[in-house]
Amino acid sequence: ADLRSTLVTTNSKKMSRWSHVTEAPPDPILGVSVAFKADTDASKVNLGIGAYRDENGKPWVLGCVKEADKMIDAELQAGKIDLEYLPVQGYQPFLDLTSEVILGKESKALKEKRVAVVQSLSGTGALRVAAEFIKMYAPNTVVYCSDPTWGNHFTIFGKAGLETRKYRYLTKKMTLDIDGLLEDLKAAPEGATFVLHTVAHNPSGVDPTQDQWKEISKVAIAKKAICIFDTAYQGYASGNLDKDAWSVRYFADELGLEIMVTQSYSKNFGLYGERIGALNIVTSDASTVPKIRSQLNGIIRPMISNPQLHGARLVATVLNDAKLTKQWNEELKIMSDRIVTMRTSLRDALVKLGCQPPSTVFPDWNHIVDQIGMFAFTGLQAKHVDILTTKHHIYCTKNGRFSMAGVNPGNVEKIAAAMKDALDTAGPSDS
Amino acid sequence: STSFSTIAMEGKVGWGPKWQHVPMAPVDPILGVAVAYNADSSPNKINLGIGAYRDASGKPIVLKCIKEAEKKIANDPAMNKEYLPVQGLDPFLKVTSQVIFGKQSKALAEKRVAVVQSLSGTGALRIAAEFISMYAPGKPCVYISNPSWGNHHNIFRKAGLKTVTYRYLNPQMGLDIEGMLADLAAAAIGSVFVLHTVAHNPTGVDPTPEQWKRVADVCEKKRAIIIFDTAYQGYATGDLDKDAYAVRYFSDERGLELMVTQSYSKNFGLYGERIGALNVACADEETAVKVRSQLNGIVRPMYSNPQLHGARLVAGVLSDERLSAMWQQELTDMSQRIVDMRSALVGSLNRIGCPPPSAKFSSWNHITSQIGMFAFTGLSPQHCDQLTKKHHIYCTRNGRFSMAGVTPSNVDYVANAMKDVITSA
């Protein structure tokens, strides 16, 4: 294209040089919240974004976080702390604690100083830094993400210039398609990257059993795969941080594998908007760690220079305080228990209404109760979701994923009734 | 039976270490100074490396207006931690563009400015770079002053753009305006020109209004994509409007489309909270809407959405008349202290008869004529090495002093050290 002529025609003061830029389509997940906000109906329900709500549908700032906020403010007012730049890798007290949360107190990798860790802007930031690192040092890898997965996975790895593919994950009945999964990973080229969900798979809520994780690990070893454990829901799934970390600790400790682990404290600490997380790279050899860390810093410097203070201070303050840490564990249990209760309530409400399962593939609605974590992958499809939204002001992503935190005793009957209406109107889900 | 880890460690299963080939990255020249400084145990050590303000006793400060804004946030029961929209905190976005474009801005009145919250200046530049890489035809070359902030080159290269330099300083530390204009005039049509709004980093030398006019002329002729890097607004003269002259001249008087990155690290003392913005002033509102959507598309796979705290603090101050007035006063105080330290350093150097750093200079007056946070002293890398080795004074090897690190109690020590390394060389 003739660059000069393009620019000559855009030289007129009225015409922007950016007039060829198109409007980006709304993000499928975030777009739901935007639409929800714009809705003026009093009974509207947001089952879109994965953010916890209490039983009155209100966001919950954890008590341990409120306390930490007070402590930090007091120190700032007293001149005991300042707002100086963090090092590129992040807030050291946070870094000293975060890896242990996921890898555990008994972690051999930590004891042997084989973990390179940097603070990140929650899970997204950690994944992007990991992706850029992989592009630099394993550029020929192919990145495998589950089908389905969190949509932003493909965008992140794509932005880093990496090729992405899918591996099968779910059967039609919403159970783990372990055979399809293993087959697809076995067909991957050597040195492929496997993006795995540590626990509470997003969006399906279906996790491998321990035996299934063992099968996956054998393929990962045979393929010399780069394993990335995306950890956004630790503590959220079972209410128990250690239990939820099983897959990571199995790969890192029992098998002694090199893995990458991204952490998000958005959900389990309720720190969504403070953007706090970490990227951990577990290596076989401690001497590699400073080199890896220096390159991670080299990625962060031209992206954001260094990360932000506040969220890191909050997490470090809680984890450094035994009382606050205990409170955090209790509040985690409250959140995950409420989700489990709502799963049961929704299933029961659907049964009470005589609502048919979404298709003949499902014997019942028990998949809602069997799935774990924040989301229910209901089996509803876009045609149902449209009715839920336009007729009933219930918002969720078009793949029928419900954020169960948005369900509460005050709206569960309405939701069940709306689901029945959607199925009655649009018919069962297509296979 | 033998565990997997044993088998793996014996190399019998080919899981293999993956990262043995990763080399140690070179130390960042600016950040490396702080690391070296922290490691130094000398009681005389002085940090003139990083551009962060220090008070007269050499201590970092938190602005009073920020402490008040903090208190309000901490005591507000309605504050939650929910995700921000991808573009950032709305009350922050509503005020930030006006800080740089001004109340009388035509671009703002006509809603032609796409703005997103960013992680300070670096974050804004990276988003701008990625946007340009995606949407500017033919992946243009990015022109960066020589010298400039080192990270400029890294940022644009990471976005897949080639960077080249334009002349900036003459040997006497004045602006080489003819060299600058010649280099920009030789650029291809549609190139990217990175300009420093005020208080050029590292030189402290800015174009005059007459020189800015000539720069605007060549930008227009070259249909350049103009980026104004604004890290020191209010810090140079103490006056936010005065420091914004270049941006407002280009945008309002010349009607040019431009990108403006803002950092609140220095002027709000919010270094570690990483708060800034990227503004893209477009010819029309419709384009601004589309541009904003694509900026969001860049943010989403980078970190999803930006962080709350810094944005709340800036918005909290700027939306409150009393706190805004407090901020303006504190800005004046900070910039005045820097100006005073420039005079003090030159006074001290003259008193002890310290010769200028090289034959290019007839005096130390460049230190007092430069503006902003930095003094580009003219010391050589070898001088700087000796300053560090012998006198525990840390600065970047290009002879750039962060004047905020100079205090009444250390200025003579610094002057004497400078005399020592210059006369010993």
Interface residues (C-beta under 8 A of the other chain):
Chain A: A1 L3 R4 T6 L7 T10 N11 K13 K14 M15 S16 R17 W18 S19 H20 V21 T22 E23 A24 D27 L30 S33 V34 I49 A51 P59 V61 V65 D69 K70 D73 L76 Q77 G79 D82 L83 E84 Y85 L86 P87 V88 S120 L121 S122 T124 G125 R128 Y137 A138 N152 T155 I156 G158 K159 S217 A220 I221 A222 K224 I226 E254 L255 G256 L257 E258 S266 G270 L271 Y272 G273 E274 R275 I281 T283 S284 D285 T288 P290 K291 I292 S294 Q295 N297 G298 R301 P302 M303 I304 S305 N306 P307 Q308 L309 H310 G311
Chain B: S3 F4 S5 A8 M9 V13 G14 W15 G16 P17 K18 W19 Q20 H21 V22 P23 M24 A25 D28 L31 V35 I50 A52 P60 I61 V62 I66 K67 E70 K71 A74 M79 N80 K81 E82 Y83 L84 P85 V86 L119 S120 G121 T122 G123 R126 Y135 A136 P137 G138 N151 N154 I155 R157 K158 A188 I189 G190 R223 I225 G255 E257 S265 G269 L270 Y271 G272 E273 R274 V280 C282 A283 D284 T287 V289 K290 V291 S293 Q294 N296 G297 R300 P301 M302 Y303 S304 N305 P306 Q307 L308 H309 G310
